[in-house]
């Protein structure tokens, strides 16, 4: 078993950075699932999210470094999605 709870904890310099990376990854995954569930092409998804098709390609490929939390929340809101945040005590 690893000494780190997640890969993000292993690569981040601070706990705050690890949490931000985890949260961005979760949001990207949720948006990607939404695209897949709706059976949208990347072009259709781009129209719904108000971004370019290459931007959707980056999202689908998990290129986290290309997305900020603000950008991901903005994409979600543009598509009519609501982002909820839940805080829990760290283990």
C-alpha positions, 0 to 999 in steps of 0.5 A: 500500500502506498503512503499516499492516499491518491496519485494527486497527493503523491505529485502535489507539493501541498495538500491544497494543491492535491485537493484542487487537482482531485476536484478538477479531475472529478469535475472533468470526469463528470462533464465527460460522463455527461457528454457520453451519456448524451451520446454527443459528438465532440462538435455537438458537445462543444456547441452545448458547452460554448467551447471549441471542439479541440477544447472538448478533445482536451477534456475527453483526453483528461488533459487537466493542465489545460483546465481551470476550476473556473473554466470547468464550472463555466462550461458546466453552467453553460450546458445547464449543469449545476455544480455542488460542493461537499466538504468532508473531514480529511481522514 
